[in-house]
Amino acid sequence: MNDGARLYDIGELRRRARARAAQRVGQAFDGQIADDSVAGVQVRRYLPSTIHASATTFFFLHGGYGLFGDVELQDGYCRLLAMRLAHGVIAIDYPLAPENTFAHAIAAVQAVMREENTGVSVLAGDSAGGALAVATARAGEEWPECVDGLLLTNPNLDLTLGSLAPNAPAGPDSGLMSHAFAQWLGHEHAGLRLDQDARRLPRTLVAVGTDDSLAPEARTLHAACTRARVPSRLLEFEAVGHGLVSESHLVERIADEARVFFRLPAS
């Protein structure tokens, strides 16, 4: 159902997201995890015990339709990604709608990366966080070249929602997306397509499940990267839906592909 007029209780959505995160069994982590504030933005750092001296930093942006979620929402993914790669991960608690807009979220991510970017940086995003990652990477001429790569998992890329696969059995809620994006994007980013033009993008690795309604826009972005001669890789997982980062064996496969694709030292 794509019912943009349906009313949603944002407070309740946030409470449920926090409750889901609290119920998950924590992924064991060999290293240090610390909450911090960078440029006025809350972040969580994941530093594995075995970390390469010339480490790439992965900056992670969680999903949640731009309405809910924080560093707890996909904590398990960040833990496993950091350990599997032996590189640091910084999860960014970017500002959400309706209190803030997409532009505010981009500015917050930029501010964190400006302070923390001392080497190679990969901007990772899941679902709505994938949209934010791509938008940040191509945010305009004034943005310094801080993003060396993109790691996107089942990303929202066609923010008009026109590319949703209508018969996909396991995609995000289209009605909630319509409601959320109307508030999050505002007039500045209304009708935004992030999947069609890759000319300003860095190396891009995209992972998506074939049962996810967002799979068509992942394929469109990969094709756009090919046309623009941007190095890209598309991982499609058969019969997998939208929540692929909650599956440890899939995260391990994504991390292994990322190590090769981003030319990271072997762990």
PEJO-V161733 format. One record per residue. RES is the residue in one letter. SS is DSSP state (hx for helix, st for strand, lp for the rest). PHI is phi in radians with two decimals (* if undefined). NEAR is the number of other C-alpha atoms within 12 Angstrom. Layout:
((RES:SS:PHI:NEAR) (RES:SS:PHI:NEAR))
This chain:
((M:lp:*:17) (N:lp:-1.92:18) (D:lp:-1.95:15) (G:lp:-1.13:19) (A:lp:-1.52:15) (R:lp:-1.08:15) (L:lp:-1.56:14) (Y:lp:-2.14:20) (D:lp:-1.56:16) (I:hx:-1.09:24) (G:hx:-1.03:16) (E:hx:-1.21:15) (L:hx:-1.03:21) (R:hx:-1.20:24) (R:hx:-1.10:18) (R:hx:-1.14:18) (A:hx:-1.10:26) (R:hx:-1.12:22) (A:hx:-1.15:17) (R:hx:-1.08:21) (A:hx:-1.11:24) (A:hx:-1.19:19) (Q:hx:-1.41:14) (R:lp:-1.26:18) (V:lp:-1.28:14) (G:lp:-1.14:20) (Q:lp:-1.17:22) (A:lp:-0.99:21) (F:lp:-2.35:23) (D:lp:-1.67:18) (G:st:2.72:22) (Q:st:-2.06:21) (I:st:-2.15:28) (A:st:-2.49:20) (D:st:-1.50:22) (D:st:-2.67:20) (S:st:-2.19:21) (V:st:-2.23:25) (A:lp:0.93:20) (G:lp:1.38:18) (V:st:-1.98:29) (Q:st:-1.26:24) (V:st:-2.39:34) (R:st:-2.26:34) (R:st:-1.75:32) (Y:st:-2.09:39) (L:st:-2.09:34) (P:st:-1.16:31) (S:lp:-1.06:21) (T:lp:-1.70:21) (I:lp:-2.31:26) (H:lp:-1.26:20) (A:lp:-1.07:17) (S:lp:-1.76:16) (A:lp:-1.22:29) (T:lp:-1.39:33) (T:st:-1.76:41) (F:st:-1.77:47) (F:st:-1.69:49) (F:st:-1.91:47) (L:st:-2.09:53) (H:lp:-1.26:49) (G:lp:-1.46:44) (G:lp:2.17:43) (Y:lp:1.12:42) (G:lp:1.32:46) (L:lp:-1.90:40) (F:lp:-2.49:41) (G:lp:1.83:38) (D:lp:-2.75:35) (V:lp:-1.19:39) (E:lp:-1.39:36) (L:lp:-1.02:37) (Q:lp:-2.19:43) (D:hx:-1.00:42) (G:hx:-1.08:32) (Y:hx:-1.09:45) (C:hx:-1.11:46) (R:hx:-1.06:43) (L:hx:-1.19:36) (L:hx:-1.08:44) (A:hx:-1.09:45) (M:hx:-1.23:34) (R:hx:-1.14:37) (L:hx:-1.60:39) (A:lp:1.04:35) (H:lp:-2.37:39) (G:lp:-1.30:40) (V:st:-2.16:43) (I:st:-2.11:47) (A:st:-1.51:49) (I:st:-1.87:49) (D:lp:-1.56:39) (Y:lp:-1.23:46) (P:lp:-1.19:34) (L:lp:-1.98:35) (A:lp:-1.39:29) (P:lp:-1.50:25) (E:lp:-1.19:21) (N:lp:-2.32:23) (T:lp:-1.93:28) (F:hx:-0.97:40) (A:hx:-1.08:29) (H:hx:-1.10:27) (A:hx:-1.14:35) (I:hx:-1.02:37) (A:hx:-1.08:29) (A:hx:-1.17:31) (V:hx:-1.11:45) (Q:hx:-1.03:37) (A:hx:-1.09:26) (V:hx:-1.12:34) (M:hx:-1.18:37) (R:hx:-1.07:21) (E:hx:-1.38:17) (E:hx:-1.75:31) (N:lp:-1.41:27) (T:lp:-1.97:19) (G:lp:-2.82:20) (V:lp:-1.43:27) (S:st:-2.23:36) (V:st:-1.96:45) (L:st:-1.71:48) (A:st:-1.87:49) (G:st:-2.58:46) (D:st:-1.95:44) (S:lp:1.00:47) (A:hx:-1.08:44) (G:hx:-1.11:46) (G:hx:-1.18:44) (A:hx:-1.07:50) (L:hx:-1.15:52) (A:hx:-1.11:49) (V:hx:-1.14:51) (A:hx:-1.09:43) (T:hx:-1.17:43) (A:hx:-1.12:40) (R:lp:-2.05:30) (A:lp:-1.30:27) (G:lp:2.28:17) (E:lp:-1.10:10) (E:lp:-1.35:12) (W:lp:-1.48:20) (P:lp:-1.12:17) (E:lp:-1.32:25) (C:lp:-1.70:32) (V:lp:-1.82:37) (D:lp:-1.65:36) (G:st:-2.85:39) (L:st:-2.17:50) (L:st:-2.13:49) (L:st:-2.00:50) (T:st:-2.04:50) (N:lp:0.55:48) (P:lp:-1.38:52) (N:lp:-1.32:53) (L:lp:-2.24:44) (D:st:-1.67:39) (L:lp:-1.40:39) (T:lp:-1.41:26) (L:lp:1.20:34) (G:lp:-1.29:22) (S:lp:-1.73:27) (L:lp:-1.02:34) (A:lp:-1.25:23) (P:lp:-1.15:21) (N:lp:-1.87:16) (A:lp:-1.17:23) (P:lp:-1.40:20) (A:lp:-2.50:25) (G:lp:-1.77:34) (P:lp:-1.21:36) (D:lp:-1.20:27) (S:hx:-1.19:31) (G:hx:-1.15:22) (L:hx:-1.18:31) (M:hx:-1.05:38) (S:hx:-1.05:33) (H:hx:-1.12:31) (A:hx:-1.17:41) (F:hx:-1.21:38) (A:hx:-1.08:29) (Q:hx:-1.51:27) (W:hx:-1.26:37) (L:hx:-1.36:36) (G:hx:1.15:22) (H:hx:-1.19:14) (E:hx:-1.08:15) (H:hx:-2.05:25) (A:lp:-1.06:22) (G:lp:1.26:19) (L:lp:-1.33:27) (R:st:-1.95:26) (L:lp:-1.78:39) (D:lp:-1.75:39) (Q:lp:-1.74:27) (D:lp:-2.26:26) (A:lp:-1.94:30) (R:lp:-1.14:25) (R:lp:-1.85:30) (L:lp:-1.64:38) (P:lp:-1.45:33) (R:st:-0.89:36) (T:st:-2.33:45) (L:st:-1.95:42) (V:st:-2.13:48) (A:st:-2.11:47) (V:st:-2.66:43) (G:st:-1.56:36) (T:lp:-1.21:30) (D:lp:-1.56:27) (D:lp:-1.51:38) (S:lp:-1.15:36) (L:lp:-1.55:50) (A:hx:-1.01:44) (P:hx:-1.04:35) (E:hx:-1.30:40) (A:hx:-1.11:44) (R:hx:-1.18:36) (T:hx:-1.12:28) (L:hx:-1.12:45) (H:hx:-1.04:37) (A:hx:-1.12:25) (A:hx:-1.13:27) (C:hx:-1.10:30) (T:hx:-1.08:23) (R:hx:-1.10:16) (A:hx:-1.49:20) (R:lp:1.04:20) (V:lp:-1.58:24) (P:lp:-0.98:27) (S:st:-2.58:34) (R:st:-2.53:33) (L:st:-2.00:36) (L:st:-1.81:32) (E:st:-1.99:29) (F:st:-1.76:27) (E:lp:-1.14:16) (A:lp:1.02:19) (V:lp:-2.01:27) (G:lp:-1.70:29) (H:lp:-1.29:35) (G:lp:-1.63:34) (L:hx:-1.16:37) (V:hx:-1.27:38) (S:hx:-1.54:31) (E:lp:-1.76:22) (S:hx:-1.03:23) (H:hx:-1.17:17) (L:hx:-1.31:28) (V:hx:-1.07:34) (E:hx:-1.08:25) (R:hx:-1.15:23) (I:hx:-1.10:37) (A:hx:-1.10:39) (D:hx:-1.12:27) (E:hx:-1.15:27) (A:hx:-1.12:40) (R:hx:-1.04:29) (V:hx:-1.28:18) (F:hx:-1.13:27) (F:lp:-1.58:33) (R:lp:1.02:20) (L:lp:-1.47:28) (P:lp:-1.07:20) (A:lp:-1.12:21) (S:lp:-1.41:21))
